[in-house]
Amino acid sequence: MAPEISTETKRDLLAQAQHYWHILLKWKWTASLIFFVAVAAATIYTFMLYPIYSASGTIWIEDESNILPFEEVQTIEAGPNLLSHTRLIRSRTLASETIDKLKLYDNPDFAGKSRKGAPPRDPSDPMFRELLVQEFLSNLSVFSLERTRLVDVKFNNRNPRLAAEILNAHFDGYIDMIVRKRYSASEKASEFLNTQIAEIRTEIEQREKELNQYGSEKDILPLTAAETPMVTRISEVNRALTDTTLDRVNKLNYYGQLKAAPFGEIPDAPGGSLIQRLHEQYVTLSRQYATRLGTVRPEYPEMQRLKSELDAATIALKNETENLIRTAYSDYQTALRKEHSLRKLLDDLKNEAYKANSSSVVYNSLRIELENRKSLLDSLSKRQSETDVSSRLKGLEALNVWIVDKADYPLMPTSPNKLNNLLIGFLIGLAGGIGLAIGLEYLNNTVKTSRDIVNSSGLPTLGYIPAFEAEVRPKGPRGEFARIGQVFLGKNERKRTVRKKRDKAAGLLESKIEVNTGANNDVPIKRIELITKLEPQSIQSESFRSLRTTLLVSSPPGKIKTLLFTSPLAREGKSSIVSNLGITLAEVNRRVVIVDADLRKPKQARIFSKIGNAGPGLSRYLSSYLDPAELAKPTDVPNLHLISGGPFPANPIELLTSERMDSLVAYLKRSYDIILFDTPPLLAVSDALAMGPMADAIILVARGGRTPVQALKQARQKLDAHKLKCLGVILNGVDLLEQDGYYARQYYHYSKAE
């Protein structure tokens, strides 16, 4: 029974799945582009390919010992040597023979069409020949079926008829190659006999001419009683010479077969002979060694013992074969010497007849010699015929490889497989899109979650501020609200909420456009940084109120009055955090003053643009003798005052660390409940570090998806180096989907309360 998964594990798995789902939603356009490019490329590639047809056939490789002698079974059996047969089918020699047989070098379906104006192709060109062989082998496939003696062979070509013809011709060439290899000795014997027969025929023709010429010149008469014994002796010696010559030819033929035969193959070896027993022992040991080699290593004692026995059997078989060859050669030399002695005796008898000046004896001697030559020719011709027939019969009986199925014309193309290619393109596009999305996400080494903040700086996360653009600027054809609604809301509620939020966003954008163009100066100025005042029911406003609660309850009342806000880098949304947090603090009856201490790029006066730069500003106060009471100006938010940055000074850091600044901070602590300092980025300039001792606590602002992890880490290191207290980090501009949909769900429930 499978172990039950705990609730905590299920929750972790669900959170992990939601995390990856949100990554895909974030990079959906990039992933979709990769997906469609892969599918389109696979589709174009598939439909641009020529259709390829595969002609297939099957070969059977037998290894039964009742068909071949025991040794030949070991030579070409289908078990351990099946791989040898598959390689033989794919051999370059056999491929070249098939190319020549069908003249494929002239076939455009195989060799391709020649370019116009190009010289004619030369089949004997080595480079062209090599290309043809490589093309042939690249289209030839050989598969051995497991646990069978069958081998499937396929050949691919765009012409189905040509593919079948090539494969059938290749099968025929394969069979012929095996026959030639197995019975090359018989072929050599047949060639030798043909040579001997041709020589004897030439000799007979010459003797017939001599006999006819001699008979006509001498006017031959019948033999006398004295001449008859000499003719009889010549006839007997001539017959003996013919028999000896035939014996010499047979022994020379046997000697030649022994030398040309493969190792251990002895033609016409009698059963039970020593050479046959040695050969059976050699084959048995070879099989045992090859069988055990698949499971036992060669260095094991058992394998070494078997190898030594095999080597001993090999040496014994080799020695016995050499003995047989020497014996055959000795028999041939004996027959040759006997032939020479009889030929000498015949020549002596002829000379004796010539000396007796008997024309009849000479004539009859020539006639008898001619008849004996004809008899020898008949014997050799019969022997040659028997050798050819025996070779052919042995080839048919002993060949253990034959064609089971010849290639037929393929009716349907096997390539390209359109459905398979499209499926591969789909899978590659899907995997590529998902992989690229996840890769881009993890290559994006920026702060996105509270886990990133803790891992990089070790500081707690005080709160999240969702991205304003996600609420104001619709994304895609239906907007970002449509995406949120599709994920979290029901069908009816989704339509109502999406429509309402889209209308709100459109109204806010219209108000901004009117202000920027000056179409109606009486309309109250609405800035995105003042979202808590302009859109108090939005999710950002709720996030600022949650942040306000965190700050108020995290310390005893009156313990922390001055808060210094800074960020590692510029454009992190620090000023908008300060302005909106000041509004939310003022809403709970706290007297709040915002001090724009960023004298290099002051923004608070622009945010609260109704006030403008009418006040003297912080830089003017620090560089003159103004009264602190005249510095802070009220805003249109009750209980909220603002000290703007003022004119740009030449030495901002000296002003911020002056005694006038210390006096101003002391005055503000007496006059207000909470003081919020908006300072420059921490890693850009040292203004925030210089003002750090004046504040009760420092708050870092990081922007989700923009602030590098290393930058936040360096900011924490700088604060620690100056021994400044950092209360925590506010993560600004958080994507709704980055935090596992938490804010989207919160927004939904908050909207229902409306």
URMO-V301964 format. One record per residue. RES is the residue in three letters. SS is DSSP state (helix for helix, strand for strand, loop for the rest). PHI is phi in whole degrees, 0 to 359 (NA if undefined). Layout:
RES:SS:PHI  RES:SS:PHI
//
This chain:
MET:loop:NA  ALA:loop:291  PRO:loop:294  GLU:loop:283  ILE:loop:279  SER:loop:289  THR:helix:296  GLU:helix:294  THR:helix:295  LYS:helix:299  ARG:helix:295  ASP:helix:295  LEU:helix:296  LEU:helix:295  ALA:helix:295  GLN:helix:295  ALA:helix:297  GLN:helix:296  HIS:helix:298  TYR:helix:291  TRP:helix:296  HIS:helix:290  ILE:helix:298  LEU:helix:296  LEU:helix:295  LYS:helix:291  TRP:loop:255  LYS:helix:297  TRP:helix:289  THR:helix:295  ALA:helix:296  SER:helix:295  LEU:helix:297  ILE:helix:298  PHE:helix:298  PHE:helix:291  VAL:helix:294  ALA:helix:295  VAL:helix:294  ALA:helix:296  ALA:helix:296  ALA:helix:296  THR:helix:293  ILE:helix:297  TYR:helix:298  THR:helix:295  PHE:helix:278  MET:helix:270  LEU:loop:284  TYR:loop:286  PRO:loop:291  ILE:strand:246  TYR:strand:253  SER:strand:244  ALA:strand:271  SER:strand:232  GLY:strand:212  THR:strand:230  ILE:strand:240  TRP:strand:256  ILE:strand:242  GLU:loop:270  ASP:loop:221  GLU:loop:281  SER:loop:284  ASN:loop:278  ILE:loop:257  LEU:loop:247  PRO:loop:302  PHE:helix:302  GLU:helix:292  GLU:helix:288  VAL:helix:298  GLN:helix:294  THR:helix:285  ILE:helix:230  GLU:loop:284  ALA:loop:275  GLY:loop:283  PRO:loop:292  ASN:loop:256  LEU:helix:296  LEU:helix:297  SER:helix:296  HIS:helix:292  THR:helix:296  ARG:helix:288  LEU:helix:295  ILE:helix:296  ARG:loop:264  SER:loop:288  ARG:helix:291  THR:helix:296  LEU:helix:295  ALA:helix:297  SER:helix:295  GLU:helix:296  THR:helix:294  ILE:helix:298  ASP:helix:291  LYS:helix:297  LEU:helix:263  LYS:loop:54  LEU:helix:291  TYR:helix:293  ASP:helix:258  ASN:loop:267  PRO:helix:293  ASP:helix:290  PHE:helix:253  ALA:helix:271  GLY:loop:83  LYS:loop:276  SER:loop:285  ARG:loop:288  LYS:loop:294  GLY:loop:83  ALA:loop:281  PRO:loop:294  PRO:loop:297  ARG:loop:284  ASP:loop:251  PRO:loop:298  SER:loop:274  ASP:loop:292  PRO:helix:300  MET:helix:294  PHE:helix:297  ARG:helix:296  GLU:helix:296  LEU:helix:297  LEU:helix:296  VAL:helix:296  GLN:helix:296  GLU:helix:297  PHE:helix:297  LEU:helix:292  SER:helix:292  ASN:loop:262  LEU:strand:258  SER:strand:235  VAL:strand:233  PHE:strand:230  SER:strand:266  LEU:loop:284  GLU:loop:295  ARG:loop:64  THR:loop:223  ARG:loop:258  LEU:strand:264  VAL:strand:232  ASP:strand:267  VAL:strand:234  LYS:strand:230  PHE:strand:227  ASN:strand:255  ASN:strand:197  ARG:loop:287  ASN:loop:259  PRO:helix:296  ARG:helix:294  LEU:helix:294  ALA:helix:300  ALA:helix:292  GLU:helix:296  ILE:helix:297  LEU:helix:294  ASN:helix:295  ALA:helix:295  HIS:helix:293  PHE:helix:300  ASP:helix:299  GLY:helix:295  TYR:helix:295  ILE:helix:296  ASP:helix:299  MET:helix:296  ILE:helix:294  VAL:helix:298  ARG:helix:297  LYS:helix:290  ARG:helix:286  TYR:loop:234  SER:helix:293  ALA:helix:295  SER:helix:296  GLU:helix:295  LYS:helix:294  ALA:helix:297  SER:helix:296  GLU:helix:296  PHE:helix:297  LEU:helix:296  ASN:helix:299  THR:helix:296  GLN:helix:297  ILE:helix:296  ALA:helix:297  GLU:helix:296  ILE:helix:293  ARG:helix:298  THR:helix:297  GLU:helix:295  ILE:helix:296  GLU:helix:300  GLN:helix:293  ARG:helix:294  GLU:helix:296  LYS:helix:297  GLU:helix:297  LEU:helix:295  ASN:helix:296  GLN:helix:295  TYR:helix:293  GLY:helix:295  SER:helix:287  GLU:helix:285  LYS:helix:266  ASP:loop:52  ILE:loop:299  LEU:loop:250  PRO:loop:299  LEU:loop:289  THR:loop:273  ALA:helix:296  ALA:helix:287  GLU:helix:275  THR:helix:296  PRO:helix:299  MET:helix:295  VAL:helix:296  THR:helix:297  ARG:helix:297  ILE:helix:298  SER:helix:296  GLU:helix:294  VAL:helix:298  ASN:helix:294  ARG:helix:294  ALA:helix:298  LEU:helix:297  THR:helix:297  ASP:helix:297  THR:helix:294  THR:helix:298  LEU:helix:298  ASP:helix:295  ARG:helix:296  VAL:helix:295  ASN:helix:296  LYS:helix:291  LEU:helix:294  ASN:helix:297  TYR:helix:296  TYR:helix:297  GLY:helix:294  GLN:helix:294  LEU:helix:297  LYS:helix:290  ALA:helix:274  ALA:loop:290  PRO:loop:299  PHE:loop:301  GLY:loop:87  GLU:loop:268  ILE:loop:248  PRO:loop:298  ASP:loop:56  ALA:loop:286  PRO:loop:292  GLY:loop:295  GLY:loop:84  SER:loop:288  LEU:helix:299  ILE:helix:295  GLN:helix:290  ARG:helix:295  LEU:helix:297  HIS:helix:293  GLU:helix:296  GLN:helix:297  TYR:helix:298  VAL:helix:294  THR:helix:298  LEU:helix:294  SER:helix:297  ARG:helix:295  GLN:helix:300  TYR:helix:295  ALA:helix:293  THR:helix:291  ARG:helix:285  LEU:helix:296  GLY:loop:288  THR:loop:238  VAL:loop:238  ARG:loop:288  PRO:loop:296  GLU:loop:278  TYR:loop:292  PRO:helix:303  GLU:helix:298  MET:helix:290  GLN:helix:294  ARG:helix:295  LEU:helix:295  LYS:helix:293  SER:helix:294  GLU:helix:296  LEU:helix:295  ASP:helix:297  ALA:helix:295  ALA:helix:295  THR:helix:296  ILE:helix:296  ALA:helix:296  LEU:helix:294  LYS:helix:295  ASN:helix:296  GLU:helix:294  THR:helix:297  GLU:helix:295  ASN:helix:297  LEU:helix:296  ILE:helix:295  ARG:helix:296  THR:helix:296  ALA:helix:297  TYR:helix:294  SER:helix:295  ASP:helix:297  TYR:helix:295  GLN:helix:295  THR:helix:297  ALA:helix:296  LEU:helix:294  ARG:helix:296  LYS:helix:297  GLU:helix:296  HIS:helix:297  SER:helix:294  LEU:helix:293  ARG:helix:295  LYS:helix:293  LEU:helix:297  LEU:helix:296  ASP:helix:296  ASP:helix:295  LEU:helix:296  LYS:helix:296  ASN:helix:297  GLU:helix:297  ALA:helix:293  TYR:helix:294  LYS:helix:294  ALA:loop:287  ASN:loop:55  SER:loop:252  SER:helix:294  SER:helix:295  VAL:helix:296  VAL:helix:298  TYR:helix:298  ASN:helix:293  SER:helix:296  LEU:helix:297  ARG:helix:294  ILE:helix:295  GLU:helix:298  LEU:helix:294  GLU:helix:294  ASN:helix:294  ARG:helix:297  LYS:helix:295  SER:helix:297  LEU:helix:297  LEU:helix:297  ASP:helix:296  SER:helix:294  LEU:helix:294  SER:helix:296  LYS:helix:296  ARG:helix:297  GLN:helix:295  SER:helix:296  GLU:helix:297  THR:helix:295  ASP:helix:298  VAL:helix:296  SER:helix:298  SER:helix:297  ARG:helix:292  LEU:helix:295  LYS:helix:296  GLY:helix:298  LEU:helix:285  GLU:helix:278  ALA:helix:273  LEU:loop:291  ASN:loop:257  VAL:strand:231  TRP:strand:212  ILE:strand:273  VAL:strand:275  ASP:strand:233  LYS:loop:281  ALA:loop:284  ASP:loop:255  TYR:loop:291  PRO:loop:291  LEU:loop:269  MET:loop:240  PRO:loop:291  THR:loop:264  SER:strand:212  PRO:loop:280  ASN:loop:275  LYS:helix:298  LEU:helix:296  ASN:helix:294  ASN:helix:296  LEU:helix:295  LEU:helix:295  ILE:helix:296  GLY:helix:299  PHE:helix:297  LEU:helix:292  ILE:helix:296  GLY:helix:296  LEU:helix:295  ALA:helix:293  GLY:helix:295  GLY:helix:295  ILE:helix:294  GLY:helix:297  LEU:helix:294  ALA:helix:298  ILE:helix:293  GLY:helix:297  LEU:helix:297  GLU:helix:295  TYR:helix:279  LEU:helix:284  ASN:loop:284  ASN:loop:275  THR:strand:236  VAL:loop:284  LYS:loop:232  THR:loop:225  SER:helix:295  ARG:helix:296  ASP:helix:296  ILE:helix:294  VAL:helix:294  ASN:helix:294  SER:helix:270  SER:helix:239  GLY:loop:76  LEU:loop:265  PRO:loop:284  THR:strand:263  LEU:strand:282  GLY:strand:177  TYR:strand:245  ILE:strand:242  PRO:strand:298  ALA:loop:296  PHE:loop:292  GLU:helix:296  ALA:helix:294  GLU:helix:267  VAL:helix:266  ARG:loop:253  PRO:loop:296  LYS:loop:245  GLY:loop:80  PRO:loop:293  ARG:loop:245  GLY:loop:93  GLU:helix:294  PHE:helix:296  ALA:helix:296  ARG:helix:294  ILE:helix:297  GLY:helix:297  GLN:helix:294  VAL:helix:277  PHE:helix:244  LEU:loop:259  GLY:loop:287  LYS:helix:297  ASN:helix:289  GLU:helix:296  ARG:helix:299  LYS:helix:296  ARG:helix:294  THR:helix:292  VAL:helix:298  ARG:helix:296  LYS:helix:293  LYS:helix:289  ARG:helix:294  ASP:helix:294  LYS:helix:297  ALA:helix:299  ALA:helix:296  GLY:helix:295  LEU:helix:294  LEU:helix:295  GLU:helix:298  SER:helix:297  LYS:helix:295  ILE:helix:297  GLU:helix:296  VAL:helix:293  ASN:helix:294  THR:helix:269  GLY:loop:73  ALA:loop:292  ASN:loop:211  ASN:loop:284  ASP:loop:278  VAL:loop:287  PRO:loop:302  ILE:loop:288  LYS:loop:241  ARG:loop:243  ILE:helix:294  GLU:helix:293  LEU:helix:259  ILE:helix:296  THR:helix:293  LYS:helix:267  LEU:helix:281  GLU:loop:229  PRO:loop:294  GLN:loop:264  SER:loop:283  ILE:helix:291  GLN:helix:293  SER:helix:298  GLU:helix:295  SER:helix:294  PHE:helix:292  ARG:helix:293  SER:helix:294  LEU:helix:294  ARG:helix:301  THR:helix:298  THR:helix:298  LEU:helix:291  LEU:helix:286  VAL:helix:267  SER:loop:281  SER:loop:216  PRO:loop:299  PRO:loop:301  GLY:loop:80  LYS:loop:286  ILE:loop:244  LYS:loop:247  THR:strand:249  LEU:strand:242  LEU:strand:254  PHE:strand:256  THR:strand:214  SER:strand:216  PRO:loop:297  LEU:loop:230  ALA:loop:283  ARG:loop:61  GLU:loop:262  GLY:loop:86  LYS:helix:297  SER:helix:294  SER:helix:292  ILE:helix:297  VAL:helix:296  SER:helix:296  ASN:helix:288  LEU:helix:293  GLY:helix:298  ILE:helix:296  THR:helix:293  LEU:helix:292  ALA:helix:292  GLU:loop:291  VAL:loop:256  ASN:loop:64  ARG:loop:258  ARG:loop:281  VAL:strand:239  VAL:strand:231  ILE:strand:257  VAL:strand:251  ASP:strand:277  ALA:loop:271  ASP:loop:273  LEU:loop:285  ARG:loop:271  LYS:loop:221  PRO:loop:293  LYS:loop:234  GLN:helix:296  ALA:helix:295  ARG:helix:288  ILE:helix:296  PHE:loop:267  SER:loop:292  LYS:loop:294  ILE:loop:278  GLY:loop:67  ASN:loop:255  ALA:loop:295  GLY:loop:287  PRO:loop:295  GLY:loop:91  LEU:helix:294  SER:helix:294  ARG:helix:290  TYR:helix:297  LEU:helix:289  SER:loop:256  SER:loop:219  TYR:loop:240  LEU:loop:283  ASP:loop:279  PRO:helix:302  ALA:helix:294  GLU:helix:274  LEU:loop:277  ALA:loop:282  LYS:strand:244  PRO:strand:288  THR:loop:255  ASP:loop:282  VAL:loop:259  PRO:loop:302  ASN:loop:69  LEU:strand:242  HIS:strand:242  LEU:strand:224  ILE:strand:248  SER:loop:285  GLY:loop:286  GLY:loop:84  PRO:loop:298  PHE:loop:287  PRO:loop:273  ALA:loop:275  ASN:loop:228  PRO:helix:296  ILE:helix:290  GLU:helix:292  LEU:helix:292  LEU:helix:290  THR:loop:255  SER:loop:277  GLU:helix:293  ARG:helix:299  MET:helix:291  ASP:helix:296  SER:helix:295  LEU:helix:296  VAL:helix:296  ALA:helix:297  TYR:helix:296  LEU:helix:295  LYS:helix:294  ARG:helix:283  SER:helix:264  TYR:loop:230  ASP:loop:281  ILE:strand:224  ILE:strand:240  LEU:strand:247  PHE:strand:261  ASP:strand:258  THR:loop:245  PRO:loop:292  PRO:loop:301  LEU:loop:288  LEU:loop:275  ALA:loop:276  VAL:loop:224  SER:loop:258  ASP:helix:298  ALA:helix:296  LEU:helix:294  ALA:helix:291  MET:helix:273  GLY:helix:307  PRO:helix:296  MET:helix:283  ALA:loop:261  ASP:loop:286  ALA:strand:202  ILE:strand:246  ILE:strand:239  LEU:strand:270  VAL:strand:243  ALA:strand:238  ARG:strand:256  GLY:loop:298  GLY:loop:79  ARG:loop:231  THR:loop:287  PRO:strand:295  VAL:helix:299  GLN:helix:295  ALA:helix:295  LEU:helix:295  LYS:helix:294  GLN:helix:294  ALA:helix:297  ARG:helix:296  GLN:helix:296  LYS:helix:294  LEU:helix:297  ASP:helix:293  ALA:helix:296  HIS:loop:263  LYS:loop:56  LEU:loop:257  LYS:loop:277  CYS:strand:250  LEU:strand:287  GLY:strand:162  VAL:strand:235  ILE:strand:257  LEU:strand:268  ASN:strand:259  GLY:strand:64  VAL:strand:285  ASP:loop:291  LEU:loop:302  LEU:loop:272  GLU:loop:288  GLN:loop:259  ASP:loop:57  GLY:loop:74  TYR:helix:297  TYR:helix:291  ALA:helix:295  ARG:helix:292  GLN:helix:298  TYR:helix:296  TYR:helix:296  HIS:helix:295  TYR:helix:292  SER:helix:292  LYS:helix:295  ALA:helix:292  GLU:loop:294
//
